């Protein structure tokens, strides 16, 4: 599961970066860049916390925030 989340996260990050570079090169139009970057951003924010989460300290259940 951790490896799959990392792969999805990398693909989503690529979906943000690659269209911007293609637009800079004049290959695709701005509307395509906006929608692809939006989808990549949403995908990245959904996938990345799955593998970047951290272990909470043992006494975290006793601390009230």
ABEGO torsion letter per residue (X at the ends): XAAAAAAAAAAAAAAAAAAAAAAAAGABBAAAAAAAAAAAAAAAAAAAAAAABBBBBAAAAABBX
